[in-house]
Amino acid sequence: MRRSRLPIVVTGLVLAFFYLPILILVANSFNPARFSGGWQGFSLVWYERLFASPEIWQALRTTLVIAVSVTAVSVVLGTAAAFALHRYAASRLQRVHYALVYTPLVVPEILMGISLLMAFVAAGVPLGLFTIFLAHITFCVSYVAMTVLGRLQDFDFTVLEAARDLGAGPWQSVRRVLLPLLMPGIVAGGLLAFTLSVDDFVITFFVAGPGSTTLPLRIYSMIKFGAPPLVNALSTLLLAVTLTAVVVSRRLTERRVGSGPSLP
């Protein structure tokens, strides 16, 4: 019986739908044509103008400061929340806790942005970097918690008991056994939080104030006032940095998992 080629064709069409626009964007970043109407040769003119634009680099600096801060806080809070949810999942209070952690994942971003804006205005908090920082934490913690919680589903807590039997203290068993085994989930949650913080536009649009323009807001203003070639060059650089970070984190995670936990 002849095997059908339909699954291969459908898979190819789906992959082309996903990745062909990205490839076109990368190609147009090297096209000197302003409106990408046709290929006019290979050129780095848009990258030269990109590096000569201080507004973009200021927005990038602001975005990275917020993203790194949000990731650090979200990893700590999200890991603690995931551990509490898994360890004490039987109580009714933990069901409420789980609902509170899970809710930001399903609430529409525009609704969350409006509600956070109203909360900050009602509390008299001036809009700026601090409000963006708080707003990003509200949803990044949930993503980290769900990622680490998935790692905890297969975790064997008898390993911690064995470490205690071998003479390890509570903090030592956590640092030497628990954290190394959970590190793949923690790293994945941290990367997800960092990516979501850098990428967020809707919520940031509502809670940003004067002088707190992030990179997505800057890109929106560039597209609005007609600067698509610079956006192509900037997107290509972000894509390269993202792929590099994913590869490096993957290598570090595999190396850490391969070494395994150890006790002195």
Solvent accessible surface area in square Angstrom, and as a share of the most:
residue,aa,sasa,rsa
1,M,245,1.09
2,R,197,0.72
3,R,214,0.78
4,S,72,0.46
5,R,166,0.61
6,L,119,0.59
7,P,84,0.53
8,I,127,0.64
9,V,79,0.46
10,V,72,0.42
11,T,74,0.43
12,G,38,0.36
13,L,120,0.60
14,V,66,0.38
15,L,90,0.45
16,A,45,0.35
17,F,154,0.64
18,F,117,0.49
19,Y,124,0.47
20,L,93,0.46
21,P,79,0.49
22,I,68,0.34
23,L,113,0.56
24,I,92,0.46
25,L,53,0.27
26,V,38,0.22
27,A,47,0.36
28,N,33,0.17
29,S,0,0.00
30,F,48,0.20
31,N,2,0.01
32,P,43,0.27
33,A,9,0.07
34,R,112,0.41
35,F,162,0.67
36,S,44,0.28
37,G,79,0.76
38,G,37,0.36
39,W,147,0.51
40,Q,126,0.56
41,G,26,0.25
42,F,142,0.59
43,S,28,0.18
44,L,90,0.45
45,V,42,0.24
46,W,12,0.04
47,Y,20,0.07
48,E,115,0.52
49,R,128,0.47
50,L,0,0.00
51,F,124,0.52
52,A,78,0.60
53,S,19,0.12
54,P,95,0.60
55,E,86,0.39
56,I,3,0.02
57,W,65,0.23
58,Q,99,0.44
59,A,3,0.02
60,L,29,0.15
61,R,134,0.49
62,T,13,0.07
63,T,3,0.02
64,L,73,0.36
65,V,87,0.50
66,I,8,0.04
67,A,0,0.00
68,V,90,0.52
69,S,43,0.28
70,V,0,0.00
71,T,23,0.13
72,A,59,0.46
73,V,52,0.30
74,S,0,0.00
75,V,31,0.18
76,V,103,0.59
77,L,87,0.43
78,G,0,0.00
79,T,22,0.13
80,A,63,0.49
81,A,15,0.12
82,A,0,0.00
83,F,63,0.26
84,A,30,0.23
85,L,7,0.04
86,H,52,0.23
87,R,120,0.44
88,Y,137,0.52
89,A,61,0.48
90,A,94,0.73
91,S,53,0.34
92,R,198,0.72
93,L,136,0.68
94,Q,22,0.10
95,R,157,0.57
96,V,85,0.49
97,H,50,0.22
98,Y,95,0.36
99,A,53,0.41
100,L,123,0.61
101,V,14,0.08
102,Y,94,0.36
103,T,60,0.35
104,P,26,0.16
105,L,46,0.23
106,V,94,0.54
107,V,42,0.24
108,P,79,0.50
109,E,85,0.38
110,I,99,0.50
111,L,100,0.50
112,M,21,0.09
113,G,0,0.00
114,I,70,0.35
115,S,54,0.35
116,L,28,0.14
117,L,47,0.23
118,M,128,0.57
119,A,54,0.42
120,F,18,0.07
121,V,99,0.57
122,A,92,0.71
123,A,76,0.59
124,G,62,0.60
125,V,44,0.25
126,P,111,0.70
127,L,57,0.28
128,G,13,0.13
129,L,84,0.42
130,F,123,0.51
131,T,0,0.00
132,I,0,0.00
133,F,43,0.18
134,L,57,0.29
135,A,0,0.00
136,H,3,0.01
137,I,22,0.11
138,T,53,0.31
139,F,12,0.05
140,C,0,0.00
141,V,26,0.15
142,S,3,0.02
143,Y,65,0.25
144,V,0,0.00
145,A,0,0.00
146,M,41,0.18
147,T,39,0.22
148,V,0,0.00
149,L,18,0.09
150,G,43,0.41
151,R,93,0.34
152,L,0,0.00
153,Q,108,0.48
154,D,133,0.69
155,F,27,0.11
156,D,80,0.42
157,F,32,0.13
158,T,77,0.45
159,V,55,0.32
160,L,27,0.13
161,E,107,0.48
162,A,50,0.39
163,A,4,0.03
164,R,123,0.45
165,D,126,0.65
166,L,141,0.70
167,G,65,0.62
168,A,8,0.06
169,G,28,0.27
170,P,85,0.54
171,W,168,0.59
172,Q,51,0.23
173,S,5,0.03
174,V,46,0.27
175,R,105,0.38
176,R,78,0.28
177,V,6,0.03
178,L,11,0.06
179,L,53,0.27
180,P,26,0.16
181,L,50,0.25
182,L,2,0.01
183,M,40,0.18
184,P,22,0.14
185,G,6,0.06
186,I,17,0.09
187,V,44,0.26
188,A,47,0.36
189,G,0,0.00
190,G,8,0.08
191,L,59,0.29
192,L,70,0.35
193,A,0,0.00
194,F,65,0.27
195,T,66,0.38
196,L,47,0.23
197,S,5,0.03
198,V,28,0.16
199,D,101,0.52
200,D,10,0.05
201,F,62,0.26
202,V,48,0.28
203,I,2,0.01
204,T,0,0.00
205,F,114,0.47
206,F,49,0.20
207,V,0,0.00
208,A,21,0.17
209,G,15,0.14
210,P,136,0.85
211,G,82,0.79
212,S,1,0.01
213,T,49,0.29
214,T,5,0.03
215,L,2,0.01
216,P,21,0.13
217,L,23,0.11
218,R,67,0.25
219,I,32,0.16
220,Y,100,0.38
221,S,32,0.20
222,M,21,0.09
223,I,103,0.53
224,K,130,0.55
225,F,164,0.68
226,G,32,0.31
227,A,22,0.17
228,P,53,0.34
229,P,5,0.03
230,L,33,0.17
231,V,14,0.08
232,N,21,0.11
233,A,0,0.00
234,L,2,0.01
235,S,29,0.19
236,T,17,0.10
237,L,51,0.25
238,L,55,0.27
239,L,60,0.30
240,A,53,0.41
241,V,100,0.57
242,T,63,0.37
243,L,102,0.51
244,T,81,0.47
245,A,44,0.34
246,V,77,0.44
247,V,79,0.46
248,V,75,0.43
249,S,16,0.10
250,R,149,0.54
251,R,156,0.57
252,L,100,0.50
253,T,17,0.10
254,E,88,0.40
255,R,173,0.63
256,R,118,0.43
257,V,74,0.43
258,G,67,0.64
259,S,89,0.57
260,G,28,0.27
261,P,52,0.33
262,S,69,0.44
263,L,59,0.29
264,P,122,0.77
